[in-house]
Amino acid sequence: MNRKQILATVCVMALITVMGMAAGYYTSIRSARNINPGIQGLLWPNPKQLAPFMTLDDNGNTFGLDRLNGKWSFLFFGYTHCPDVCPITLAVFNQVLQQLVRDDTTGKMQMIFVTVDPARDSAQRLKEYVNYFNSHIIGLGGTDEQVKSLASQIGIIYIPGEKTPAGEYYVDHSASVFLVDPRGRLVSVLSPPLEAENILARYRQIRDFIEDQPLS
């Protein structure tokens, strides 16, 4: 083997080594990005991709998976006759929205109130209820089957209680808030107690982390 052949062989080996190092570096960076950073409530590296569903919004229009795409969505499941948890949570939603208005980022996220009592919560009632707290909150309902097309994917179980002689009843339901990313993936569960500043801080952490992930 002459000097030119030796030099060519050395160059090829060096190129292979550099490519191997680059691939290893890229893989290590990609793996590091996929590690859960320890953000409370973050469902990572295995967020749940939501399947198509169909509900009705508080204007009576169809609201499906396409209405979640492109936005960060906070979902809370409750009902308008709820005596405590629901009004408290929607008051917190209002505080979060007011802060986001100041940050000028409302176009990138939405707050959604999904009824677990569709028998009593008509579109009109939902609209009046959510508007009392903030007109930017979206109310979702429809038939029981339509509500379940979304609730079952999130893992929500709701149980109506026994009716009083006057026909009133309570509904047992989750008190958590669920965060869906712009790709329609359930990425976080925010458990109570819920405070506006805490929700905002965790939302920003989760948003920045996920937006830094490579597309797959």
N, C-alpha and C positions, 0 to 999 in steps of 0.2 A: 504494500500500500504506500503510495507516494505522499508527499507533503500536502498536495492539494486534496487528495482523498481523505487524509487524516483531518485536515482543517474543516472540510465539508461535514465529516462525521461529527466532529466536536460541535460545530454550529447547530446541526440538527438536534443533537442531544441537549444542547443548551436551550434551544427553542422549545423542546418538549418539556424540559424542566420548568421553564418560565410559564408555559401554558398550564402545566399541572399545578403550579403554585397559584396562578390566577384563578383557576377553577376551584381550588381549595379555599381560597380567600372568599370568592363569591359564595360558595356553599356555606362557609362559616357565617358570613354576614346574613345570608338568607335564613339560616337556622337560628341565629341570634334574634332576628326580627320576629320569628315565630314563637319565641319563648314568651310565656305570660309574664308581663312586667310586674305583676303583683297588685294590680289595680283591683280594689274591692268590687266584687260582683261581675267582673269581666269574664265572659265565656270564651276563653281563648286557650289553645289554638283551634277549637272546634265550635265555632258559632253555628247556630241552626238556621239553615236556609229555609225561608217560608215558602210554602207552595201557594198557588193561586187560591184565592178565597173571594167571597162576595158578600159585602154588607151594604147598608144604605146609610148615607150621611144625613146630617140634620136638615138638609135641603131636599131630601128624598131622592138624591142621585146615587147611582152605583159607586161604591168605594171598594176597590180591590187592590191587589198587589201592586198594580201599576201606579197607584196613588202614593205608595211608599217609596218607590224607586226615585233616587236622586235627592232624597232628604233624610235627615236624621229624625226619627219619629219616637216620641215618648208615648207609650200606651199605658192607660190605667183602666182597669175593669171595675165598674161600680154600678150604681143605679140612683135615680133621682130622688127616691124616697129614703135614701140612706141617712141615718140620723147624725153620723159623726165622721167616719173615716173619709167618705167621699168629699164632703164640703171642705174638710181640712186639706186634703190632697189637692183639690182644685184651687184652693187659695194659694197653695205653694206653687202650683203651675202658673198662676197669675204673676207671682213674684219673679219666677224664672223668666217668663215672657217679658216682663217690664225691663229686666236687666239685659236681655238679649236685644231688645229694641234699642237700648243705649249702645250696645255693641254693634248694632247694625248687621246682625247675622240672622234675623228672623226668616229670611228667604231660604235658609239652609236647613231649617228644622221645623217640626210641627208637634203640637200637643194634641193628643187624641184621647177622648173619654168614650169607652165602649160599654154600653149598658149590658148588665147581666139580668135585666128584668124587661125584656122586650115586650112582654104582655102589657105592661103599663106605660113603658117609655116610648111614646110615639115620636116621630121626627120633630113635631112641633114642640113637644114637652122637652125633648133633649136640647133643642135650640135655645129655648127660654132658659133652661137650667145652665148650660155652659156659658151663655152670653152674660149671665149674671156675674160670673167670675171674670171672664175675658172673652171678647168677641172673636179672638184668634183661635180659641180652643175649638176643636172639631168634635162633634158628637156622632157616634156610630151606633146603629141599631139594625132593625129589620125583623125578620122572623127569627124564631129560636134557632132554626137550622142555619140561617145565615150568620148569626152571632157565633154559633159553635164552629163554623167553618174557619173562623179566626181563633177563637178562644182555645179550641182543642189543640191547635198547633203551638200555642204559647204554653200550654199545660195548665190552663185555668179551669178550675172546677168551681161551680157555683150551685148552691143548694137553697131553694126557697123554703122558708119555714112554714109552720102551720098558720092558717088564716084565723084572724080574730073574728068575732061575731059581726064586726063591721066590714069584714072582707080585706083588712089590712094584713100585711105580712112583711117580715124582714127576709133578706137574702144574704146568706153567708158567702163571702168572696175574699179573694186575695187583697192584701193591702199594699202589695209591691208595685213598683213602676218598671216597665219593660222597655228597653232601648233597642230599636231596630236601626241598622245602618243604611246608607243610601243604596246598598245592593240587596236590600230586603232580607238581611240576616239578623236574627236575634243575637245581639252581642253582649247584653248586660242585663242583670236583674238588680234593681235598686231597692233594697229592703228598708222598711221603716225602722226607726223614725226618720222621716223625710224633712229636710230643711233646704231651702232654696240655695243657699251658698254651697252646701255639700253636693247637691245635684249638679250645680253649675261646674264645680271643680272637677267632679268625676267625669262629667260629660266632656269637658275640654281635654282631660287626660286621655279618655277613650278615643275621642275623635282624632287627636293628634297621633296617637299610637297607630290606629287602624289606617289612617290616611298615609302613614309612612310605610305600610306594608306593600310588597310587590304584588301586582295583579297576577292572579292565577287562573 
